[in-house]
Amino acid sequence: MMTIKDRVISGISEGNGTLSDAQVCTLVEEALAPLALSGKRVLLIVPDSTRTAPVGRLFKTIYATLGEKTANLDVMIALGTHPPMSETAIEHRLEITHEERVSLYRNVRLLNHAWDDPASLVSLGRIEAHEIKTLSGGLFEQEVEVTVNRAVLDYDQIVIVGPVLPHEVVGFSGGNKYIFPGIGGAEILNFFHWLGAVITNLGIIGNKWTPVRNVVDRAAALVPTPRFAFCLVVDDAGLVGLFAGTPEAAWSQASDLSAKRHIITVPRPFHTVLSCAPPMYDELWVAGKCMYKLEPVVADGGELIIYAPHLHEISSTHGEVIERIGYHVRDYFLADWERFKGEPWGVVAHSTQVRGAGTYENGIEKPRITVTLATQISEAMCRKINLGYRDPTSIRLEDFQNREAEGVLYVPHAGERLYRLGVE
């Protein structure tokens, strides 16, 4: 029997269409009405600009429904460990003009999460080692502290607004993931990223129920403020699915639709993949998604090229660590864990995910595929961090197009759709 907690208000477009403004407005009103938020303090948690979604459309609809009724309606950017956004960038994320910001939305506070500022965090307690063992399927048995942005304690209701996509760490993004790591602290963030890396990208991505999702949902359950979510499914045409309910229930239905919309199955692997990073991936830290989503269809011994001529930086936040440890397969780190266990586990996880699957035996590292950068990152730096290099000016896109039959795949807007091998 479905309980109120399990109830999901949903809208799914028909055929190749998208949800209309009227449909979105009706769904938002119907979903929010039972929450009785008049006079309440409401915090919207939304992703930064590295996620494709009509976040502004939902923000403006929610504001039109609640804005004049709530005591507060504020927005926090779920940055994880990404750099903070300027007010101008947040305005762009919310699809509002500066004039609207200082007039209609003047009372809305715009907040950046600060994962590395202890003063901005509060501990919600610890997940005990025996429970971590159960949640992780026996891979880890350790106590993990759960910290979150303390601002969540200042509100009566959390409303998450964000897309659901195949994800390299958790299986499918969305739901409670906008709290952890979105507005979480370092320990829980580092733990579950390394948990995902130990399982590997190939073992995680595009799978609905994973040990990492178990940990994320368990951590979110410690948040005392009530949580609600609008989970979005977006394709090239626009918003094709909207699911509203608890983060767990809404995410579950959205991930099912995402699996249908965002996973492309091909019958055979490719020896060369040109994975083109969109401008929203302005660091390798996020452009790594162009590897994660395509690794499954690169043939053994093949090459994946991350083509991003606009990209100049590894990571403004984690670049120093990455330069020191480089990009390596998982077993490289596990073979010398005493050396690496003091590094941020989330960064080590990123390293293994960008480098991909492979082995490390008798001191010899053998990645399954070659990962090459065609960016503004220098050849010397690429060699230092253990990745290949190509001069981006030497690449002609037309040389990679329409050559699937020859084993060459060109992906013009990589990073959000997952490619898998299988029967079409």
C-alpha positions in Angstrom: 0.0 0.0 0.0 1.4 3.4 -0.9 1.8 5.8 2.0 1.8 9.6 2.0 5.6 9.4 2.4 5.8 7.2 -0.8 3.5 9.4 -2.8 5.0 10.9 -6.0 3.4 13.5 -8.1 4.8 13.0 -11.6 4.5 14.3 -15.1 6.0 12.6 -18.2 5.9 14.0 -21.7 4.3 12.0 -24.5 6.3 10.9 -27.5 9.1 13.4 -28.4 7.4 16.3 -26.6 8.3 18.1 -23.4 6.3 19.3 -20.4 4.6 22.6 -20.9 4.7 25.5 -18.5 1.1 24.8 -17.6 1.9 21.2 -16.8 4.9 22.2 -14.7 2.9 24.8 -12.8 0.0 22.4 -12.0 2.4 19.7 -10.9 4.4 22.1 -8.6 1.2 23.5 -7.0 -0.2 20.0 -6.4 3.0 18.7 -5.0 3.6 21.6 -2.6 0.1 22.1 -1.3 0.2 19.2 1.2 3.5 20.6 2.7 1.6 23.6 4.1 4.5 26.0 3.8 2.8 29.3 4.4 4.7 31.2 7.1 7.5 28.6 6.9 11.2 29.0 6.2 12.1 27.1 3.0 15.5 26.4 1.5 15.8 25.4 -2.1 18.9 23.3 -2.9 19.9 23.4 -6.5 23.0 22.3 -8.5 25.6 24.6 -9.9 26.1 25.2 -13.6 27.8 21.8 -14.3 24.4 20.1 -14.7 22.0 20.6 -17.6 18.5 21.3 -16.3 15.8 24.0 -16.4 16.6 24.9 -12.7 15.5 28.5 -13.3 12.1 27.4 -14.7 11.4 25.4 -11.5 12.8 28.1 -9.2 10.5 30.7 -10.8 7.5 28.4 -10.7 8.1 27.5 -7.0 8.6 31.1 -6.2 5.3 32.1 -7.9 3.6 29.4 -5.9 5.2 30.0 -2.5 7.3 33.2 -2.6 4.7 35.6 -1.0 3.5 33.0 1.5 6.7 31.8 3.1 8.6 33.5 5.8 11.8 32.9 3.8 12.5 31.3 0.4 16.2 31.0 -0.1 18.5 29.2 -2.5 21.7 27.2 -1.7 24.0 26.1 -4.5 24.9 22.4 -4.0 28.6 22.8 -4.9 30.1 19.7 -3.4 33.7 20.7 -3.7 33.2 22.8 -6.8 34.3 26.5 -6.7 31.7 29.0 -5.4 29.5 30.8 -7.9 29.4 34.6 -8.2 26.0 36.3 -7.8 25.9 36.9 -11.6 26.5 33.2 -12.2 23.8 32.2 -9.8 21.4 34.6 -11.5 22.2 32.8 -14.8 21.7 29.5 -13.1 18.3 30.6 -11.9 17.5 32.2 -15.3 16.7 35.6 -13.9 18.0 39.0 -14.8 19.9 41.2 -12.4 16.9 43.6 -12.5 14.6 40.7 -11.4 17.1 39.8 -8.7 17.0 43.2 -7.1 13.3 43.6 -7.5 11.0 40.6 -7.6 13.6 38.3 -5.9 15.2 40.8 -3.6 14.3 38.9 -0.5 15.7 35.6 -1.7 19.1 34.9 -0.2 21.6 33.2 -2.5 24.0 30.9 -0.7 27.1 29.0 -1.8 27.9 25.8 0.1 31.4 25.9 1.7 32.5 22.3 2.2 36.0 23.2 3.5 34.9 25.8 6.1 34.4 24.1 9.4 32.4 27.1 10.7 29.8 26.5 8.0 29.3 22.8 8.9 27.5 21.0 11.7 27.8 17.3 12.7 24.7 15.2 12.5 26.3 12.3 14.2 28.1 9.2 12.9 27.2 6.1 10.9 28.6 3.2 12.9 31.1 0.8 11.5 28.8 -2.2 11.5 26.2 -0.2 9.6 28.7 1.0 7.0 29.7 -2.7 6.6 26.1 -3.6 5.7 25.5 -0.5 3.5 28.7 -1.0 1.6 28.1 -4.7 1.0 31.1 -5.6 3.2 33.7 -3.5 1.4 34.3 -1.2 4.3 33.8 -1.4 8.1 34.6 2.0 9.6 32.8 4.8 11.4 32.0 7.8 9.3 31.1 11.3 10.6 28.2 13.0 8.7 28.5 16.8 8.5 26.3 19.2 6.6 25.9 22.9 5.9 24.6 24.2 9.2 22.2 26.5 7.3 19.8 23.6 6.9 19.0 23.8 10.6 17.6 27.4 10.1 14.8 26.2 7.9 11.5 24.3 8.3 11.6 22.6 4.9 14.3 21.6 2.4 13.2 21.4 -1.3 15.7 19.8 -3.7 15.5 20.8 -7.3 17.9 19.0 -9.7 18.3 16.6 -12.6 18.8 12.8 -12.5 21.4 11.3 -14.8 23.7 8.2 -14.9 26.5 8.9 -12.4 30.0 7.4 -12.0 30.0 7.4 -8.2 26.4 6.7 -7.1 24.8 5.0 -10.1 22.3 7.8 -10.9 22.6 11.3 -9.6 19.8 13.3 -8.0 17.7 13.0 -4.9 19.7 13.0 -1.7 22.9 13.4 -3.6 22.2 17.1 -3.7 22.7 17.0 0.0 25.6 14.5 0.1 28.0 15.6 -1.3 26.0 18.7 -2.5 26.1 20.5 0.8 28.0 18.0 2.9 31.4 18.0 4.7 34.6 16.3 3.7 34.5 13.0 5.6 31.3 11.6 4.3 32.1 13.0 0.8 35.5 11.4 0.7 34.3 8.1 2.0 31.5 7.4 -0.4 33.5 8.7 -3.4 36.3 6.2 -2.6 33.7 3.5 -2.0 32.4 4.1 -5.5 36.0 4.1 -6.9 36.7 0.7 -5.2 33.7 -0.7 -6.9 34.8 1.1 -10.1 33.0 3.3 -12.6 32.2 0.3 -14.8 30.6 -1.4 -11.8 28.6 1.6 -10.7 27.5 3.9 -13.5 23.9 3.5 -14.7 23.0 1.0 -11.9 20.1 2.1 -9.8 20.8 0.6 -6.4 24.4 0.7 -5.4 26.2 0.7 -2.0 27.0 4.4 -2.5 23.3 5.2 -2.9 22.7 3.3 0.3 25.3 5.4 2.2 24.0 8.7 0.7 20.4 7.9 1.7 21.4 6.8 5.1 23.4 10.0 5.7 20.4 12.1 4.5 18.2 10.4 7.0 20.2 12.1 9.7 19.2 15.6 8.5 16.5 16.8 11.0 14.9 19.2 8.6 12.1 17.7 6.4 13.2 17.0 2.8 11.2 17.1 -0.4 12.5 16.9 -4.0 11.7 17.8 -7.5 13.6 15.3 -9.7 14.0 16.4 -13.3 14.7 14.3 -16.4 16.0 16.3 -19.3 17.0 15.4 -22.8 18.0 17.5 -25.8 14.4 18.7 -26.3 14.0 19.9 -22.8 12.1 18.7 -19.6 10.6 15.3 -20.3 9.9 14.1 -16.8 9.2 15.8 -13.4 8.8 13.8 -10.2 7.9 15.3 -6.9 8.0 13.6 -3.5 10.4 12.5 -0.9 14.0 12.5 -2.3 14.0 8.7 -2.1 10.7 8.1 -3.9 10.9 10.9 -6.4 14.5 9.9 -7.3 13.5 6.2 -7.7 10.9 7.0 -10.4 13.1 9.6 -12.1 16.1 7.2 -12.3 13.9 4.7 -14.1 13.0 7.3 -16.7 16.6 8.4 -16.9 17.7 4.9 -17.7 15.4 4.9 -20.7 16.4 8.4 -21.9 20.0 8.7 -21.0 21.6 5.3 -21.8 22.6 4.6 -25.3 23.3 1.0 -26.2 25.7 0.1 -29.0 26.5 -3.4 -30.3 30.3 -3.2 -30.5 33.1 -1.2 -28.9 35.1 1.6 -30.6 38.9 1.8 -30.9 38.8 5.6 -30.9 36.3 7.9 -29.1 36.3 11.7 -29.4 34.4 12.9 -26.4 33.7 16.6 -26.7 33.3 18.5 -23.4 30.6 21.3 -23.4 31.7 24.7 -22.1 30.0 24.1 -18.7 32.9 21.7 -18.0 35.6 24.3 -17.4 38.0 22.1 -15.4 39.1 18.5 -15.8 37.6 17.8 -12.4 34.1 18.0 -14.1 35.2 17.2 -17.7 36.2 13.8 -16.4 32.5 13.0 -17.0 33.4 12.8 -20.7 35.4 9.8 -19.8 33.1 8.1 -17.3 30.1 8.1 -19.6 32.0 6.6 -22.5 34.5 4.2 -20.9 32.2 1.2 -21.3 32.3 1.4 -25.1 36.0 1.9 -25.7 37.7 -1.3 -26.9 40.6 -2.8 -24.9 43.7 -1.0 -26.0 41.6 1.9 -27.5 41.9 5.6 -27.0 39.4 8.1 -25.5 40.2 11.7 -26.3 38.6 14.4 -24.1 38.4 17.3 -26.5 38.0 20.6 -24.7 39.9 23.4 -26.3 38.3 25.9 -23.8 39.7 24.0 -20.7 42.8 25.4 -19.0 42.8 23.9 -15.6 42.8 20.5 -13.8 41.0 21.8 -10.8 41.1 25.1 -8.9 40.3 23.3 -5.7 42.1 20.0 -6.0 44.7 20.6 -8.7 47.7 20.5 -6.3 46.8 17.1 -5.0 46.1 15.7 -8.5 49.5 17.1 -9.8 51.2 15.3 -6.9 49.5 11.9 -7.2 48.6 11.8 -10.9 45.9 9.8 -12.6 46.2 6.0 -12.0 44.1 2.8 -12.0 42.5 1.8 -8.8 45.0 -1.0 -8.1 47.9 1.4 -8.2 46.6 3.1 -5.1 45.5 -0.1 -3.3 48.9 -1.6 -3.8 50.5 1.2 -1.8 47.6 2.3 0.4 49.8 3.3 3.4 51.3 5.9 1.1 48.0 7.3 -0.3 45.5 6.8 2.5 46.3 10.3 3.9 45.3 12.0 0.6 41.7 13.2 0.2 39.9 10.0 -0.8 37.5 11.9 -3.1 40.5 13.1 -5.1 42.0 9.7 -5.3 38.6 8.4 -6.4 38.5 11.0 -9.2 42.0 10.0 -10.3 41.0 6.3 -10.8 37.7 7.2 -12.5 39.4 9.4 -15.1 42.2 6.8 -15.7 39.7 4.0 -15.9 40.0 0.3 -15.4 43.3 -1.5 -15.5 45.8 -3.6 -13.5 48.9 -3.0 -11.3 51.0 -6.0 -10.9 54.7 -6.3 -10.0 55.1 -2.5 -10.1 53.7 -2.3 -13.6 50.5 -0.3 -14.3 48.5 -1.4 -17.3 45.4 0.8 -18.0 42.8 -0.9 -20.1 42.6 2.2 -22.5 44.5 5.3 -23.2 43.0 8.6 -22.0 44.2 11.7 -23.9 43.6 15.3 -23.2 43.1 17.8 -26.1 42.9 20.9 -24.0 44.9 23.9 -23.0 46.6 21.9 -20.3 50.2 21.6 -21.5 51.9 18.4 -22.8 54.4 18.5 -19.9 51.5 18.6 -17.4 49.6 15.8 -19.1 52.7 13.7 -18.9 53.2 14.6 -15.3 49.7 13.5 -14.3 49.9 10.3 -16.4 47.6 11.2 -19.2 48.1 11.5 -23.0 48.3 14.7 -24.9 47.1 16.1 -28.2 47.3 19.6 -29.5 43.6 20.6 -29.7 44.3 22.7 -32.8 45.4 19.5 -34.6 42.0 17.9 -34.3 39.5 18.3 -37.1 36.1 17.3 -35.9 35.1 16.1 -39.4 37.8 13.5 -39.2 35.9 11.7 -36.5 32.4 12.1 -37.7 30.2 9.4 -39.3 32.8 6.7 -38.8 31.1 4.4 -36.4 31.4 1.5 -38.8 35.2 2.0 -38.8 35.3 1.9 -35.0 35.5 5.6 -34.4 32.8 7.4 -32.3 32.3 11.1 -32.2 30.2 12.5 -29.3 29.6 16.2 -29.7 28.1 17.0 -26.2 29.6 14.4 -23.9 29.2 13.9 -20.2 25.5 13.3 -19.5 24.5 10.3 -21.6 25.9 6.9 -20.8 27.1 4.6 -23.6 27.0 0.9 -23.0 27.6 -2.3 -24.9 24.7 -4.6 -25.6 22.0 -5.4 -28.0 20.4 -2.3 -29.5 
